[in-house]
Amino acid sequence: MNILILALLSGLVFGLGLSLSQMVNPDKVLGFLDISGNWDPSLALVMAGALTIAMPGFHWIRRQPKPLLDNEFHLTPKNQLDKPLLFGAALFGTGWGMTGYCPGPAFANLALGNQEALYMVISIYAGFSAAGFFSRKN
């Protein structure tokens, strides 16, 4: 099977999972993040379910000599926390908390014609460009 078809199918399954779990609904996400107000813990169950499936998969994959559709695994050699990682995580969390969108659901919402998601995706790419610009200066 063509690798592009597999990538498309993977993306469709991921998007379907985001939709079924309501992760594409920014109000639902903001309700989950609002732990001091009207907290909605339902997304914690979604995350727990995802981890329950992913953890054994990652354990199995790391014991394989190479991936099925590539010659090598592409893993970061970094294993320490550093300033760029912490800054990026804080920036990501701030954006997620302000908008209720993270990149996956923002892209999934583009398929639904959500104009708010379009602004979010444009902002994500502006952030990518800014990060690239500042990392080249160092």
N, C-alpha and C positions, 0 to 999 in steps of 0.2 A: 504494500500500500504506500502511496506517495506520502512523504513526510509532511507536505503542506496540508494534505487531507487530514492526517493525524493531528496536526497542530490545530486545524479548524475544529475538528471534533472535540479536542481537549478544551478549547476555548468555549465551545457551545455547552459542554457539560459543566464547566466552571460557571458560566453565566446563568445556566439553569439553576445550579445550586445556590448562587447568590440571590436569584429571584425567589426561589421556593423558601429560602430562609429569611426573606425580607431584608437582607443586607443591602439591597438597592434602594430601600426606603430610608432617606436621611432622617425622617422623624423617628423611625424605629431605632436607628443607630444612636441618635442624640438622646433618646429615652434610656438606652442602655448606658450611655456615658454619664448620665445625670444621677450619680450615686447619692447626692445629698438632697435630691428633690423627689420627683415621681419616677423612681428607678424601675426600669423594665428589664428583669434578669433573663428574659427568654433567649437573647443572643449568646449568653454564657453557655447555654445548653448546645447551641449550634457550634460554638467554638470547641466545647468539650467533645462533641461528636466528631468534629473534623480532626482533632488531635488523636482521638482514639483510633481513627483509621490511618492517619498519616504516620504516627510514631512507628508502628511495626513496618510500614512501607519504607521509611527512611532507614531503619535498622537493616532491613533486607538489602536495600539498594547499596548501602555503604560496604557490604560484603561482596559485591559483584566486581569483577575485574574491569568492566567498562559498561556504559549504557547500551541499550538495545539499538539506538538510532544515531550513535556518534562513536568516535574513536576513543574519547576520554571524557571523564567528568570535569566540569568547569566549576570548581569550588574555590572560594577565596582562600588565600593563604593566611589571612588575618585571623587571629584568635584572641585578640585583646581589644578592650574598649579604648577608643581614642576620641579626641575632640571632634573630628568630623562626624563620626558615627553618633555621638551623643547629641551634637547640634542638629544633625539630620533627623534623628528620632524625635527630638523636641519640636522641631519644625513640622514634621509629619503629624505628630500628635496634636499640635495646635491647630493645624488645618483640618484635621479629622474632627476635632471637637467643635470648631467653629461652623463647619459646613455639614457634617454627617456623612461626608464622602471620603473614601480612600480610593486609590487608583482603579482597582478592579470594578467596584460598583459604579464609579463615575463612567468608565467605558461602557459598562452594561447599560447604563441609563441613556447613553447616546443612541442605542438601538431603539429606545422607547421615545426618541424625539424630545428628550428633556433638555430645555435650553439652559437651565441651571447647571446641568452636568457638562454642557459644552463649555461654559465659563470655567468650570473646575478643571477640565482636561486641558484647556488653554493655559490655565495657571500652573498645572503640573509640568507642562512642557516649558513654560517660562522658568520654572524652578530648575528643571534639568539644564537649561541653557545657562542660567546663573551659576549653578554648581560647576558646570564645565568651565565657565569663564574664570571663576575664582580658583579652581584647582589648577588651571594652567598658569596663573600668576604666582603660585607658590613654588 
